[in-house]
Amino acid sequence: MRRYFLIITPYFWLISLFVIPFLIVIRISLSDPEISIPPYTPILSLEEGWSGLLQFLRQLDLDNYIFLTQDALYWKAYLSSLRIAAFSTIIALFVGFPIAYGMAKVQRKWQTTLLILIILPFWTSFLIRVYSWIGILSTEGYLNQVLLGLGIINQPLTLLNTPFAVYVGITYTYLPFMVLPIYASLEKLDYSLLEAAEDLGCSQISAFWLITVPLCRAGILAGCFLVFIPTLGEIIIPSLLGGSNTLMIGKVLWEEFFNNRDWPVASAVAVILLIILIIPIVLFQRNEQKQQDLGTR
Amino acid sequence: MKRYSWFNVTSLAAGFAFLYLPILILIIYSFNENRLVTIWAGFSTKWYVELFQNELFLDAAWVTLQVAVISSTVATVLGVMAAYVLIRAGRFWGQTLFSGLIYAPLVMPEIITGLSLLLLFIGIGLDRGITTIVLAHTTFSMCFVSVVVSSRLVLFDRSLEEAALDLGCTHWQAFQLVTLPNILPAIISGWLLAFTLSLDDLVIASFSAGPGATTLPIRIWSSVRLGVSPEINALSTILIGFVTFGIILASLISKWKSLSNSTDL
């Protein structure tokens, strides 16, 4: 009896506050704007049996999805999100890998401290961390002041409200997600393998490419997915740092919902975003599963 | 063999400078006299004084705190239940769906979670306010708690529970006397994680908040969109101070506990 209580309480919570809401999104994405005004009539009524079901199904249409393919704004926003997420992931990898590598190589007593220092920003507000870059990148900002003061530039650069600012913001906020899995895999690396390679005449650089990189492939992949997946639906960073020039689907969805109040289209945008995300999520899961299988073997 | 090289030192120094300089600049310039945030005009604490006279921010901070305490506590209870079910309940009908449901909210983009919850709240005619934000935050936080707690529960030796049961404990007693003390550190870190996630959340809160209940991130967001402001710098410094203090406290406690444990042995 107690066992059922334990199972049913969280189950019920997640069904009613996670599954059902999402079904409503799908339902509204398939209906006309008038129907999306609460209480979302007609709701599927089971009393009428098959005819009720047929009636319900007949009301659904793909108009909103067709609209998405016709309006260039949307597919451009999806493509631009994918591009920004992919670029940022690569940048984060290039910034994060040396940090993880350095961390794995320092003395063990320092490693815990460095680990805490990597995780610490994660506990401070995401919004504040993004906000801190506005002051740095704006035209009168700190970076321009420094560059002007050093005589490197004569005129302030436009950095804020450009894609560059978005890349910086994403790399900055998601860097711990990249560093931690790579560090974890580098830390487990058997360094005698590298010594053996060098004894056998391998240069340090080729030993790195032939041994270190393949052996921490899973960590690198995990880091990339952990940056790529949340970046794709990001809203805060493109809104604060990207200005009106940066198109990302999360921002479009937000504006569609809050400014245009077009709920069916916003719902359709959300459904497609999720469909796009399924691929990296499944690949990520598979990568993690492989890791676990290797660990238990 | 640990090799020490200039490359490693430089990459670590540059990496940590990149991570910490922006926050450091923010803190320093929160004590700037000038209303133009980026131009230094002397030391002053006047923005802190103004912040504490700003009713809007104080109200928002109070709402945020209430939401965070309630949602993280409910989420911890539900998350521990879910973790226990995942690791200990054996097979039951719909188990795959259950574990899928625990992991799905972790990868679901916030914006979709927020949108879908709003549509639900409107659909069932629930007025948006503190209650709806709590419901929304509890839903995603419980999954984080459950992941943290179940990773600890997996490592915990089941035979200890069985021994307690053999010696006449009821299931509840075995949980209370044997399992709970062992997974308590994970429960505490789960609660802290849920608390921080709730304090920090902007996207889901924006969807589930109503006119009467504005959380701090929503308030910050609406003022930050207009650009940098010295008051926000001051507020950020206070928030960063709180978190740093909390983390230092937590690590001191865990150090102290591990020390006292090792002397016990």
Chai-1 contact restraints between the chains, C-beta under 6 A:
chainA,res_idxA,chainB,res_idxB,connection_type,confidence,min_distance_angstrom,max_distance_angstrom,comment,restraint_id
A,L6,B,M81,contact,1.0,0.0,6.0,A-B,restraint_1
A,L6,B,V85,contact,1.0,0.0,6.0,A-B,restraint_2
A,I7,B,V85,contact,1.0,0.0,6.0,A-B,restraint_3
A,T9,B,M81,contact,1.0,0.0,6.0,A-B,restraint_4
A,P10,B,L78,contact,1.0,0.0,6.0,A-B,restraint_5
A,P10,B,M81,contact,1.0,0.0,6.0,A-B,restraint_6
A,P10,B,A82,contact,1.0,0.0,6.0,A-B,restraint_7
A,Y11,B,F98,contact,1.0,0.0,6.0,A-B,restraint_8
A,W13,B,L78,contact,1.0,0.0,6.0,A-B,restraint_9
A,L14,B,L101,contact,1.0,0.0,6.0,A-B,restraint_10
A,L17,B,T139,contact,1.0,0.0,6.0,A-B,restraint_11
A,F18,B,P105,contact,1.0,0.0,6.0,A-B,restraint_12
A,F18,B,T139,contact,1.0,0.0,6.0,A-B,restraint_13
A,P21,B,S116,contact,1.0,0.0,6.0,A-B,restraint_14
A,P21,B,L117,contact,1.0,0.0,6.0,A-B,restraint_15
A,P21,B,L120,contact,1.0,0.0,6.0,A-B,restraint_16
A,F22,B,S116,contact,1.0,0.0,6.0,A-B,restraint_17
A,I24,B,L119,contact,1.0,0.0,6.0,A-B,restraint_18
A,I24,B,L120,contact,1.0,0.0,6.0,A-B,restraint_19
A,V25,B,S116,contact,1.0,0.0,6.0,A-B,restraint_20
A,P38,B,I122,contact,1.0,0.0,6.0,A-B,restraint_21
A,P38,B,G123,contact,1.0,0.0,6.0,A-B,restraint_22
A,Y40,B,G123,contact,1.0,0.0,6.0,A-B,restraint_23
A,P98,B,S11,contact,1.0,0.0,6.0,A-B,restraint_24
A,I99,B,S11,contact,1.0,0.0,6.0,A-B,restraint_25
A,I99,B,G15,contact,1.0,0.0,6.0,A-B,restraint_26
A,G102,B,N8,contact,1.0,0.0,6.0,A-B,restraint_27
A,G102,B,S11,contact,1.0,0.0,6.0,A-B,restraint_28
A,G102,B,L12,contact,1.0,0.0,6.0,A-B,restraint_29
A,K105,B,K2,contact,1.0,0.0,6.0,A-B,restraint_30
A,K105,B,N8,contact,1.0,0.0,6.0,A-B,restraint_31
A,P121,B,L19,contact,1.0,0.0,6.0,A-B,restraint_32
A,W123,B,T196,contact,1.0,0.0,6.0,A-B,restraint_33
A,W123,B,V243,contact,1.0,0.0,6.0,A-B,restraint_34
A,T124,B,I240,contact,1.0,0.0,6.0,A-B,restraint_35
A,T124,B,V243,contact,1.0,0.0,6.0,A-B,restraint_36
A,S125,B,D200,contact,1.0,0.0,6.0,A-B,restraint_37
A,S125,B,L239,contact,1.0,0.0,6.0,A-B,restraint_38
A,F126,B,D200,contact,1.0,0.0,6.0,A-B,restraint_39
A,L127,B,L202,contact,1.0,0.0,6.0,A-B,restraint_40
A,L127,B,P217,contact,1.0,0.0,6.0,A-B,restraint_41
A,L127,B,I220,contact,1.0,0.0,6.0,A-B,restraint_42
A,I128,B,S236,contact,1.0,0.0,6.0,A-B,restraint_43
A,Y131,B,V224,contact,1.0,0.0,6.0,A-B,restraint_44
A,S132,B,P22,contact,1.0,0.0,6.0,A-B,restraint_45
A,S132,B,I23,contact,1.0,0.0,6.0,A-B,restraint_46
A,S132,B,L26,contact,1.0,0.0,6.0,A-B,restraint_47
A,I134,B,V228,contact,1.0,0.0,6.0,A-B,restraint_48
A,G135,B,V37,contact,1.0,0.0,6.0,A-B,restraint_49
A,G135,B,T38,contact,1.0,0.0,6.0,A-B,restraint_50
A,G135,B,V228,contact,1.0,0.0,6.0,A-B,restraint_51
A,E140,B,T38,contact,1.0,0.0,6.0,A-B,restraint_52
A,G141,B,T38,contact,1.0,0.0,6.0,A-B,restraint_53
A,Y191,B,M1,contact,1.0,0.0,6.0,A-B,restraint_54
A,G233,B,P109,contact,1.0,0.0,6.0,A-B,restraint_55
A,G233,B,I111,contact,1.0,0.0,6.0,A-B,restraint_56
A,I235,B,I111,contact,1.0,0.0,6.0,A-B,restraint_57
A,G250,B,I111,contact,1.0,0.0,6.0,A-B,restraint_58
A,L253,B,I111,contact,1.0,0.0,6.0,A-B,restraint_59
A,A270,B,I112,contact,1.0,0.0,6.0,A-B,restraint_60
A,A270,B,L115,contact,1.0,0.0,6.0,A-B,restraint_61
A,L274,B,I112,contact,1.0,0.0,6.0,A-B,restraint_62
A,I281,B,V107,contact,1.0,0.0,6.0,A-B,restraint_63
